[in-house]
Amino acid sequence: MVQHRGRHAAAVLDNIDLTIAAQSIVAIIGSSGCGKSTLLNIISGLVTPERGDIILNGIPARNFSDWRSISYMFQEDRLLPWRTALRNVEFSLEAGSMLRSEREARARDALKLVGLENFCRCVSLSTLGRHAQPRRAGPQPGAGALHPADG
């Protein structure tokens, strides 16, 4: 895959072969611009690879549908500015059939886990900053979590 930065192009992610066992915790590290975020974006289905295949739980990514089993945290803020911190954390759980009371309880637990329990009703992005990023409140058992971070 080739990444373009301004007028410069760099080959990244050439001939990658990666197998991750179920329920593993894996860190992808490397220098800035080496393709960490690109790899995670490909795995999560946000970017289509130029060639090759991504297999998730034995299923080709193009046919994969159990996206609730994978968590993804973006490198930059992805908050909905009109929602409170609590409602932003709840957001990813709204697509399922979870009762609102359970979604709210999980979201409150997640905010408490990162020390933001006193900001549940806050809508100011400047107050929360990057601390409010965790929007996936309790992944399903066996779920993977993806978080790109520049090294």
VOPAGU-2260 file (C-alpha; in pm, 1 decimal, decimal comma):
REM VOPAGU-2260
SITE   aa  ch    i         X         Y         Z
SITE  MET   A    0       0,0       0,0       0,0
SITE  VAL   A    1     127,9     349,1     -78,9
SITE  GLN   A    2      64,2     645,6     150,2
SITE  HIS   A    3      77,3     998,5      12,6
SITE  ARG   A    4     185,4    1293,3     226,8
SITE  GLY   A    5     184,0    1608,0      23,1
SITE  ARG   A    6     404,0    1550,3    -281,9
SITE  HIS   A    7     579,5    1251,2    -123,8
SITE  ALA   A    8     469,4     888,8    -149,6
SITE  ALA   A    9     596,0     605,6      67,4
SITE  ALA   A   10     538,2     231,4      43,1
SITE  VAL   A   11     393,1      96,2     367,5
SITE  LEU   A   12     246,8    -240,1     463,9
SITE  ASP   A   13     419,0    -445,0     199,9
SITE  ASN   A   14     385,5    -822,5     236,6
SITE  ILE   A   15     224,5    -822,5     584,6
SITE  ASP   A   16     132,7   -1160,9     732,3
SITE  LEU   A   17     -23,2   -1125,2    1076,3
SITE  THR   A   18    -214,7   -1381,6    1280,4
SITE  ILE   A   19    -355,4   -1286,8    1619,2
SITE  ALA   A   20    -495,6   -1551,5    1853,7
SITE  ALA   A   21    -842,8   -1498,8    1999,4
SITE  GLN   A   22    -858,1   -1279,7    2311,0
SITE  SER   A   23    -498,3   -1163,5    2263,5
SITE  ILE   A   24    -373,5    -819,6    2349,4
SITE  VAL   A   25    -144,4    -691,2    2076,5
SITE  ALA   A   26      45,7    -365,7    2036,2
SITE  ILE   A   27     138,2    -239,6    1691,6
SITE  ILE   A   28     432,3      -3,7    1730,5
SITE  GLY   A   29     653,5     181,2    1488,6
SITE  SER   A   30     775,5     519,4    1381,1
SITE  SER   A   31     545,2     790,6    1254,8
SITE  GLY   A   32     427,7     720,9     901,4
SITE  CYS   A   33     513,5     349,2     893,9
SITE  GLY   A   34     151,4     240,5     845,5
SITE  LYS   A   35      18,2     156,5    1193,6
SITE  SER   A   36    -303,7     353,2    1150,3
SITE  THR   A   37    -337,8     235,5     790,1
SITE  LEU   A   38    -312,8    -126,8     903,1
SITE  LEU   A   39    -578,6     -75,7    1170,9
SITE  ASN   A   40    -802,0     110,0     923,1
SITE  ILE   A   41    -770,4    -183,1     680,9
SITE  ILE   A   42    -845,7    -440,1     952,1
SITE  SER   A   43   -1151,6    -242,8    1063,1
SITE  GLY   A   44   -1285,3    -212,3     708,8
SITE  LEU   A   45   -1241,1     165,2     680,3
SITE  VAL   A   46    -978,2     129,1     405,6
SITE  THR   A   47    -966,9    -132,7     130,8
SITE  PRO   A   48    -627,2    -294,5      82,7
SITE  GLU   A   49    -470,2    -258,2    -261,1
SITE  ARG   A   50    -413,2    -634,2    -265,6
SITE  GLY   A   51    -436,8    -931,1     -33,9
SITE  ASP   A   52    -702,6   -1037,8     212,5
SITE  ILE   A   53    -803,7    -960,7     567,9
SITE  ILE   A   54    -961,1   -1253,6     752,9
SITE  LEU   A   55   -1154,5   -1180,1    1073,2
SITE  ASN   A   56   -1261,2   -1476,0    1286,4
SITE  GLY   A   57   -1219,3   -1698,0     980,3
SITE  ILE   A   58   -1433,4   -1477,2     756,5
SITE  PRO   A   59   -1300,8   -1254,3     475,6
SITE  ALA   A   60   -1335,7    -890,9     585,7
SITE  ARG   A   61   -1554,8    -809,0     285,1
SITE  ASN   A   62   -1811,1   -1064,3     418,7
SITE  PHE   A   63   -1757,3    -998,6     790,6
SITE  SER   A   64   -2065,5    -865,2     969,7
SITE  ASP   A   65   -2004,6    -911,4    1343,6
SITE  TRP   A   66   -1851,6    -566,3    1389,0
SITE  ARG   A   67   -1979,8    -552,9    1748,1
SITE  SER   A   68   -1706,6    -805,7    1832,3
SITE  ILE   A   69   -1430,7    -557,5    1742,6
SITE  SER   A   70   -1364,8    -225,5    1913,4
SITE  TYR   A   71   -1192,5      62,5    1742,7
SITE  MET   A   72   -1072,4     386,2    1899,0
SITE  PHE   A   73    -972,9     657,5    1657,7
SITE  GLN   A   74    -651,3     849,1    1699,2
SITE  GLU   A   75    -833,2    1181,5    1697,4
SITE  ASP   A   76   -1150,7    1280,6    1881,9
SITE  ARG   A   77   -1473,6    1141,2    1737,6
SITE  LEU   A   78   -1722,0    1298,8    1974,7
SITE  LEU   A   79   -2065,9    1417,5    1871,3
SITE  PRO   A   80   -2058,9    1777,4    2001,5
SITE  TRP   A   81   -2433,9    1795,3    2067,1
SITE  ARG   A   82   -2426,8    1492,1    2297,0
SITE  THR   A   83   -2316,0    1480,0    2658,5
SITE  ALA   A   84   -2013,3    1275,5    2755,2
SITE  LEU   A   85   -2245,1    1001,2    2882,2
SITE  ARG   A   86   -2441,9     990,7    2555,1
SITE  ASN   A   87   -2118,9     988,5    2348,7
SITE  VAL   A   88   -1995,5     685,8    2542,7
SITE  GLU   A   89   -2334,7     516,9    2495,9
SITE  PHE   A   90   -2337,5     580,7    2121,5
SITE  SER   A   91   -2176,2     257,1    2001,9
SITE  LEU   A   92   -2417,0      50,6    2210,9
SITE  GLU   A   93   -2728,1     206,4    2056,1
SITE  ALA   A   94   -2715,7      -8,9    1741,3
SITE  GLY   A   95   -2785,8    -327,2    1936,2
SITE  SER   A   96   -3086,6    -440,1    2135,6
SITE  MET   A   97   -2944,7    -342,9    2475,0
SITE  LEU   A   98   -3190,0    -169,6    2706,2
SITE  ARG   A   99   -3122,9     200,7    2757,9
SITE  SER   A  100   -3076,2     146,8    3132,5
SITE  GLU   A  101   -2800,8    -110,1    3067,0
SITE  ARG   A  102   -2634,3     114,9    2804,2
SITE  GLU   A  103   -2632,6     400,7    3052,3
SITE  ALA   A  104   -2493,3     182,3    3331,5
SITE  ARG   A  105   -2209,7      59,2    3106,4
SITE  ALA   A  106   -2136,4     412,7    2989,8
SITE  ARG   A  107   -2123,1     537,8    3349,7
SITE  ASP   A  108   -1887,4     251,5    3439,6
SITE  ALA   A  109   -1662,7     339,7    3144,0
SITE  LEU   A  110   -1651,2     707,7    3241,8
SITE  LYS   A  111   -1569,9     610,5    3599,8
SITE  LEU   A  112   -1292,0     381,1    3475,4
SITE  VAL   A  113   -1115,1     680,5    3314,8
SITE  GLY   A  114   -1190,2     924,4    3597,2
SITE  LEU   A  115   -1463,3    1119,7    3417,0
SITE  GLU   A  116   -1766,1    1017,2    3623,1
SITE  ASN   A  117   -1823,5    1380,9    3724,7
SITE  PHE   A  118   -1849,9    1489,7    3359,6
SITE  CYS   A  119   -2147,7    1274,8    3251,1
SITE  ARG   A  120   -2359,6    1577,8    3159,1
SITE  CYS   A  121   -2072,2    1778,8    3011,5
SITE  VAL   A  122   -2096,4    1877,5    2645,2
SITE  SER   A  123   -1781,8    2091,2    2630,4
SITE  LEU   A  124   -1519,9    1922,9    2413,0
SITE  SER   A  125   -1250,9    2150,3    2553,0
SITE  THR   A  126   -1325,4    2023,7    2904,1
SITE  LEU   A  127   -1316,4    1659,5    2807,2
SITE  GLY   A  128   -1049,0    1672,3    2539,3
SITE  ARG   A  129    -898,1    1337,7    2439,6
SITE  HIS   A  130    -991,5    1182,5    2776,0
SITE  ALA   A  131   -1346,8    1137,0    2648,6
SITE  GLN   A  132   -1247,7     915,1    2355,5
SITE  PRO   A  133   -1349,0     572,7    2495,8
SITE  ARG   A  134   -1690,4     528,9    2333,9
SITE  ARG   A  135   -1707,8     151,8    2337,3
SITE  ALA   A  136   -1849,4      72,5    2680,8
SITE  GLY   A  137   -1752,7    -286,1    2748,5
SITE  PRO   A  138   -1671,8    -489,6    2439,9
SITE  GLN   A  139   -1829,7    -830,5    2403,3
SITE  PRO   A  140   -1628,4   -1127,8    2534,9
SITE  GLY   A  141   -1350,6   -1213,7    2292,1
SITE  ALA   A  142   -1370,1    -873,2    2125,0
SITE  GLY   A  143   -1055,5    -706,3    1999,3
SITE  ALA   A  144    -974,8    -341,9    2057,6
SITE  LEU   A  145    -793,9    -132,7    1799,7
SITE  HIS   A  146    -631,6     197,0    1890,9
SITE  PRO   A  147    -392,6     366,9    1653,2
SITE  ALA   A  148    -126,6     580,6    1818,1
SITE  ASP   A  149     171,8     745,1    1659,7
SITE  GLY   A  150     501,1     614,9    1796,0
